[in-house]
Amino acid sequence: MNIGFFTDTYQKGFSGVETSINSFKKELEAEGHTVYIFAPLDGEKWNTKEENDQGIFRLQAMNQDFFPEFKLTFPLSAKVIANFGEFELDLIHSHTPFIMGFYANVVGFTLNVPVIHTYHTLYEKFAGHSFLKGKKTDKLIMNVAAKVSVLHTARCNRVIVPSRKMKNILAEYGITENVTVLPSGINLEALKDIDKDAFKKKNKILQKKKTLLFVGRIGREKNVSFLFDALETIRKKNKNVLLIVIGSGPAEDELKEEAKKRSLAKNVLFAGHKKREDVYEAYAGSDIFAFASQTDTQSLVIVEAAASGLPIVMLKDEGLIDLVKDGKNGFVVDTPDEFADATLRLLSSKKLHDDFSREAKEAASKYSIENQTRKLIKVYQETLKDFDAASIRKKMQKQLKREVEFKKLFDVKKNREFLSTLKGKTKELLKNLNNKVNG
């Protein structure tokens, strides 16, 4: 099969979406398929021979301030759309509901090939943590994000979700047909035979120090402050505990300042963005994986941590991931105090820790990229078998009524102040939007 991946975020960075795309691309190609990645321009990089040889093709795009990770791809001309025919795509796999997702639908419509969409991110929750603060602003952004996501999803021939949580949410939105739960896979081999002392040595951490590890985008939606709440309680009973935070993002400086104000600076290490190899060493050298986000749809880092033998302590998020079994390979909690108690139990009992570690590895084994790719290929084959060349046209026509509803979001009278401010498109106006909207 010739498969086209369409994505708004592909900077070869650390996001879960990019990790999923790269892992599936590599394994699909190992199975004899051809995968092309179509993504926005990344900085000054423009269709280099190196990337083109790897099957990566860039489209002209510009930066924007809402979410720096996303690039705004320029409109595609009829000529550019026609050029997609040269790739002889059998199907299109969209990894975004936004601009590149829309182009996935357009190209699929033009080439008469099925479009599959993976709902990676709960954008309507994520949007509420943008730098545009304020209840009115957040509500509007979240509403728009939800509408755009649902409209795109409804146009596709099949939808893949990484967890039961996302399937349940889509059902609430009225998306119930052709929805498949398929978590992304991980490279289990890459997590084997890692030096357990390497990360601590490189970062000058005492080997005897007990470490909790968080890996992810450093944004407010990841709820790192919850981990600080738990850490305050943990520190009262065990001062030899360090929380390692790996990743980068818009809330990094803010969280560093919060840690200082709460006198946690000595108990928190902000390690910044790390290469995959360094992250694997961090897994191997840590004692517990700590997770408090409730906006994730799967969280590959939980799977990676479990595969590395780390017990998981996480804030309850129903249906996020079936891997974590409360009281067997981790603890699922509701409050910072419960989080602290669970952590202290694991740190104080080697037997309990070892039992949980063994169970975590076993649970993670079914998430191998090889296993998940075989399942993905089956989804592709079933979709191609069921595909009616006219179905994408029918689906798009069916959405006209929904799109009329979508336009109502932009009622000029209701949102006049928001829209007039946004029209300026300057960073200064955007930063002051909160004051203008919320008085």
N, C-alpha and C positions, 0 to 999 in steps of 0.2 A: 504493500500500500504506500501511496504518497500522501503524507499527512502534513497539513499546515497548522502550526501553533500560532495563534494571534494573542498578543499580550501588550498591555500598556506599560508594564514594568519589566524591563530586562536590562539591568545595568551590571550584570554579573556580580551582584552583591550578595546579601545574606538573607534576603526575605524567603519565607516559606514557599511562596509562589515560584520564585526563580529556582529554588532547590528542587521543587517538584518537577518543573519543566525540564531542567537539566537531567535529572535522574531518569525520567520517562524517555526523554529523547535518546539518551545513551543506550538504554536497554531495548527500546524499540528498534534502534539501528542494529543492535547486536542480534536481534531476531530477524534481520533482513529487510526491515522497512526503511523508508526514507522520510526524514522529518525536517521540515523547514520551519524556522522561527521568524515571524514577522513582528517587528517591534519598532518603537519610536527611536529617533536619533538619540544617542547617548553622548551628551557633551559635544565635543568637536568631532567625535568619531562618525564617519559617514561611509557606510558600505565598504569597509576595507576588504582587500582581497583575502586576508586571514579569516575574517568573519564569514565572508561569502563562501569560502571553501568549507567552512564548518556548517553551512546551511543557514546562516543568520543574515537576514536582510533588514536594513533600516529604512524607515520612512521619515521624511522631513517633519520636525516637531519643534515645539517651543516649551520653555519652562513656565511654570505657574506657581502661585504662592499657597494655594489651598493645601495641597499635599505634594511636597517637593519630589517625592518618589515617582509621581505620575507626570508624564510629558503629554502635552496637547498636540496630537498628530494633525498635520494640516489636511484639509479636504483632499480626497483622491480624485484625480481627473479620470475621465472615461478611458483615456489611454493607459493610465497606470492600472486601473481595474482590469482592463483587457489583458495587460501583461501578466497577470496572475495565471492566465491560461497556459503560459509556457511551463509552469511547474507540474501540469497534468495532475492536479490534486484529486485524490479519491474522496477525501473528506476533510473538513475543517474542524479544528478543536480550539474553541475560544477559551481563554483564561482570564477574561475581563468582560464586564458588562458595559463598559464605557466606550470610548471612541474606537479603539481597535476591535472591540466586540461588535460594534455597529458595522465596521468594515468587514468583519468576518461574515455577518449576515448578508451584506451587499455582494461580496465575492461569491458566497455560497449560492445566492439567488442568481447571480450572473452565470456561474459555471454549472448550475444545476447539480450541486453536490450537497450532501447532508452536513449540518452544522451541529456539533456537540459542544456543550458548555460545561465547564467545571466551576461551581460556585465556591471559590476559594475563601472569600472574605465576606464577613457580615458588615458590609459597607455602611449600612444605616446606623450601626452602633459605633463603628470606627469614626464616622463623620462627626459625631458628637464630641470628639476629642481633638478637633482641628484647632488651629490657633485662633479662629474666630470665636471668641467666647461670648456667652450670653444665651439665655434660654430661648429667646425668639430666633436668634441666628441658628443655634444648634437644631431647633425643631424644624426649621425650614430646610436646612442642609440634609438632615436625617431623612426627612420626607422625600426630598428629591432623590437622594441616593437609593432609597427603597424602591421608589417608582421606576427609576432607570434600570435597576437590577432586575426587577420583576418583568418589565417589558422585554428586556433582552432575553431573559430566561425563557419566557413564553414563546418567543420566536424560534427557538432552537428545536431540533428534532429529538434530542435527548439531553438530559441534564445529569451531570455527575456531582454528587455531594460527598464530602469527605467524612461525614459523621451523621448519626441519627439525629443529632441536634439540628443540623441544617435541613434534613429531610422534613422534620416536624415544623420548622419555621416556614419552609416553602409551602407546606400544606396549608398553613394559616393564610398564606398569600394567594391560595387557590391553585398552586402549581402541584399537581398530583400525578399527572401522566408522564410516563417514560422517565422516571427519576430513579437513579441507581446510586446506592451508597458504595463508594469505592475510595477508601483512604489512600493517600499517596504512600509509596514505599520508600524504604531507606536502604542504603548500602551497608549491610550487616558486616561484610568482610572488612570494610574500612575501620570498623570500631573494634576490631580484634587486635590483640598483642600490642596494646598501647602502653608506653612507659607511665606508670602511675605517679611517679615522682616528677616528671618533666615539667608540668605546668607550674607547680609550686616553686621549683628551682628557677625557672625562667622569670617568675614574677616575685621572687624573693619572699615567699610565704613559708613560714615555719612548717616543717613536715608534720609536727604534732597538732597543728591547728585544725580544728573541725570546720569543714567548709560546706556551706549551702550554696547551690549554684542556680542562677537564673540566666537563661539565654534567650535573646529576642530583641525586637525593635524597642528602643527606649522611648516609648510614648506613654502618655497618661492612660491610654486605654489598656495598657498592660498591668496596671494596678500595682506597681512596685511599692507604692506607699503602704499598701497592706502588708507587704513583707517587712517593711520598717516597723509597723505596729507589732508584728509578731516578734521581731528581733529584739525590741525593747524588753519584752517579757523573757525571752530566752536568755538574754545577757544577764539578767538578774540572778539566774541559777547556773549559768555556764558562761563565763567571760571569754572562754577559749574558742569562740565561734566567730567565723567570718562569712559574710554574705558576698559572693562574687557575682557581679553583674556584667555579663558579656553582651555587647551590642552597642549600637549608636542610634540616635534619633533626636527628635525635637525637644524632648523633655529631659535630656541628659544633664544640662547645666542646672535646671530647676531642681532635679532630684539630688544632685550633688549638694546644692545649697540646703535643701531640706535635711539631708543626712547630717550636715554640720550643725544646723540649728537644733536638731534632736540629739546632739552629742553622740552620733553613731558613726562619725567619720572613721574611727579606728576599727569599726566592725563591718565596714562596707568597702569593697574594692570595686571601683568602676574600671573594668579592664578594657573598655572600648571595643571597637570592631576587631574581630580576629579572623584569621584564615581558618578554613575548615579543619586543617590538621591541628591547629592550636585548640579549637573547640573540642575536638575529640580527646585531646590530652586533658582538657579541663573536666570533661565527663569522667575520664578514667581516674583522675586525682581527687575528685570530690566525694563527699559522703552522702549527700541528699540532694535531690533536684526539687527546687521550690518554684511553685507556679501559682499565680493569683489572678491571671487574666480571665475575664468572662466574655471577651469579644472574639475569641478564636473559634474557628470552625473545625479544626483538627488538632493543630499543634504538633508538628513533626519533631520538635525538640523534646517533647515528652517521650516519643517513641525512641528517639536516639538515646536519651538518658537511660531509659529502661533497658535498652539493648546493651548499654555499657554497664549495667548492673546497679544502677542507682535506684533506691527506693524513691517513690514520688510522694511528696506532700503537696496537695493542691486544694485550692478553693473550689467548692462544689459548683459544677456547671453541667447540669443534666444532659446526658447524651453527647457530650463533647468527644469523649473517646472511651471505647469499651475496654481498652487495655488496662486501665487502673482499677484494681479491685480493692475496695476499702477493707483494710485489715488483713490483706493477703500479700500485696506487693507495694502497698502505699496507704496513705490516709487521705480521705476526702473530707474536708472540714467546712464549717460555716463561718467561723469567727477567728480573729487573730489569736485569741487565747487558746482555742482548740488547735490552731496551727502550731503554736508554740509548744503545747503539751505533746502533740504528735512528734514533733521534731526532737524534743528532749527524750522521749521514749526510745526513739531509734538511736540516738547518740549514746544513750546510757546502757543499751543492751546489744552486745556484739551478736548474740544468737539471733535476736529479732532482726537486726540489720542484715545479717547474712541470709536468713530465710527469705526476707523480702527481696533481697538482691537476686537470689536464685530464681524466685518466682517472676520478677520483673523481666529478666533475660528470656525466660521461657515464653512469657506473654508477648514480648516484642518480636519473637522469631517469625511469627506469621505475617509480619509486615515487611518482609524482604521485598526489595524492588523487583526481583525476578518474579515473585509470586503475584505482586500487584500488577505488573506489566502484562502478565498472561491474562489476568482478569480484564484489563483495559482492552487488550486486543479482542477479546470475546465481545466486549461492548461495541467496539468498532464494527466487528463482523455482523452482529445482530442489527446494528443501525443501518448498515449498508443493505442488508437483506430486506429490511422493512421499508427502505426509503422509496418514496414515490417522488419522481422529479418535480411534480407539481405541488408537492406537500409544503415546501417552503413558501411558495406563493400564497397558498391557502392560509398558512399560519400568519403570514404578514398581513393579509387582508383581515383576518380575524381580530388582529390587534388594533384596528383603526379606532374602535370604540374606546379601548383602553388608553390610546394615545390622546384622544380628546380629553379624557379624565386627567391625564398627565399634564396637559396644557393649563388646566385649571389651577395648578400649583402656582402659576405665574400670574395670578390675578393682579393687575396693575394697581388697583386701588388698595388692595390688601397689603401688598408688598412694595409700595411705591418707594419708601425710604430706602429699603434694602437694595432694590434694583438700581435706583439712581446713584447710590453710593458705589455699588459694584461696577457700574458702567465705566467708571474712571480707569479701572484696570491698572492702578498703580499700587505699589507696595505700601506706600504711606497711607493711602485711603483705606486699603484693606486692614491695616493694623488698627486704624481708628474706627473700624466698622462697629465694634462692640459699643462704643460710646454713642455713635449716631443712632444705632438701632434701639438700644436699651435706655437711651436718655441719660 
